[in-house]
Amino acid sequence: MRIVELVFVTIHLKPELEALIQKDVERGAYQSVDEFVERAVQMLHEEEALLANDGGVVHEKIERAFGQFERGEGLTPEESRALLQEKKAIWHKQQQA
């Protein structure tokens, strides 16, 4: 079990979580466990801010999507995967800039 010590807190990670983090570091997605944890915390705060500030908008988009799906306007799984891959590639480019 890895123990991550911060200035104000010690975090105990479950072995399975430590293994996931280590895999990401080993495949080169992050330079260190510290970098991984920093990014994870940033993403969590961004997500929470989005939901706090734009929760109504998110809910509205979800409702609109359900309506489209019920009308048969949804994407096929293949179309959905392709769209998500495209968005992911754009996001990765923005993160590297």
N, C-alpha and C positions, 0 to 999 in steps of 0.2 A: 504494500500500500504506500503510495506517495503522499508525503505531507508537504503541502505548500504553505510556507510561512510568509505572511504579509506583515507589514509594520504593526497592524492592529488586530490581526486575526490569523488563526491557523485553520487550514481547510484539510479535512481528511477525505480522500477520494476512494470510492469503491474500486476494487481491482479492475472490474469491467470498464469503468469510466476511464481509469488510468490507461488501460489498453487502447481504448478508442483514441484518446488524445495522443498517445505515443505513435499510433499508426499514422495519424495526420502529420505529426512532426517528421516521422521517417520517410513519408512519401514526398516531403518537401513543401507541403502546403504552408507550414510554419517553420520558422528557424529554431524555435524553442517552445517548451511548455509555457513559459511566461508569455510569449507572444500569442499562443493559442488562447490562454485564459484572458488576456487583455482584449483580444478580438471578440471572444464570447461575451464578455461583460459589456463591451460597446454595443454589440448586436442586441443583447437583451434590453439595454436602456433605449436603444433606437426603436425597438419593437414596442416597448411599453409607452414611449412618448407618442408613437404613431397611434396606438390604441387610445391613449388618453386624450390626444388632441383631435384625432380624426375618427374616433370610434363610430360616430353616426354615419360618416361617409363609407367606412368599411362595411358596416351593416347594410347600408343601402346597396352597395355593389354586390354583396352576397345575395340579397333578395332579388336584385335584377338578374343575376346569373341563374338563380333557381327558376325564375320565370322563363328565361330563355331556354333552359334545359327542358322544362315542361312543355314548351311549344316545339320541341325538336330542333332547336337552334344551336344545340351544343356541339362541341368539337369531338371528333373521334379521338380515341386514346393516342393514336399516332400523331394527329395534328396537335393535340395538347402537349405531348412530349417534345415535339419539334419547337413549338412556341416557347416552352419553358427553357429548352436548351439555348435558344436564341437569346432570351432575356438573361440567362445565366452568363452567357459569353459577354454580353454588354456590361453586366454588373462587374464581372471580373476585370474587364478593361478599365472601368471607372475606378476600381479599387487600386489598380496598379499605377494609375496616373498621379 
